[in-house]
Amino acid sequence: MALVMAADGLGVAALLPLFLFVGGLVLHSRYNNRQAAERRRLQAIQSTEIARYHEMKPREFEEAVAFLCERDGCTNAWVVGGAGDLGADVLATAPDGRRIVIQCKRYGLTTKVGSPDLQRFGGTCFTVHGAQVAAVVTTSVFTKPAINYGTQHGIRLFDHTALGAWATHTGPAPWML
């Protein structure tokens, strides 16, 4: 378009669309760079948070998850984990009144939460503990069969990425999905 305008003798006016186009590209590039920098910053914060959870003992991790529940508006959040907990590590009441039952798995990244873990939890979270929201929160990841089981049975799965986002206020709590 600029070349056509220049050929018609419009001179400087021919350069205006070119300048606008180049300016738009520069602004778009700066915006993308800022977005990428913000994503890197948030990932670093989340990684630091997950590293802290890895350093905790299992009971401390359960207490940390109960704290996150309370921080985000739950009432009656308490740790019940231990021998005889029948799969429930944290019980709480969501801000909207639903009963939350959470199983906590503080695993290393090389140990995945598998389908048997979810099957044990799934067998008690609704019937024994009366969950209206059932979730498994881990410092690791879930196997594909575990993800399939969780999806089929309405168990919310929070891997290390979702946990990091929840802990840093950049993602939802398990009951908000």
C-alpha positions, 0 to 999 in steps of 0.5 A: 500500500505504501508503495502504491501511495509513493508511486502516486506522489503522496510522499510522506503519507506513503510512509505512515502505514509502514510506520504504524505497521512496524510500531505495532510489531514492536509493541506486540514484541514488547508485550510478548517479552513481558508476558514471557518474563512474567511466566518465568517469574511465576514458574520460579516462585512456584518451583521454590514453593514446591521445593519447600514442600519436598523438604517437609515431612509427610505430616508437615505437608498435610498441615501445609495443605490444611493451611492453604485451605484455611487461607483460601476461606475454608473452615474447620480445616484439620489434618486427620492423616495417619494410621487408620485415616481411611484415605483422608489426610485433610478434611475441611468445609469449603466457603460455599459449605461443601465438605472437602476431603483431600489425600496428600501425596508428598512424592519426589518427581520420579515417583508418580501417583498411580491408579491404586492410590486413587482407587484406595482413596476413591473407595472411602472419600465419598462413602466413608468421609462424605466428600462433596469435593474429593481431591488428591494433592501431590508434589509429583505427577499422576500416571495416565491410569490415575488421571483416567480413574480420577476423571471417571470418579470425580476426584480432582487431581492437583499435581506439582504444577497445580499445587504450585499455582494454588500456593502462590495465588496464581491458580485455583484451589481444588474446590474451585474447579 
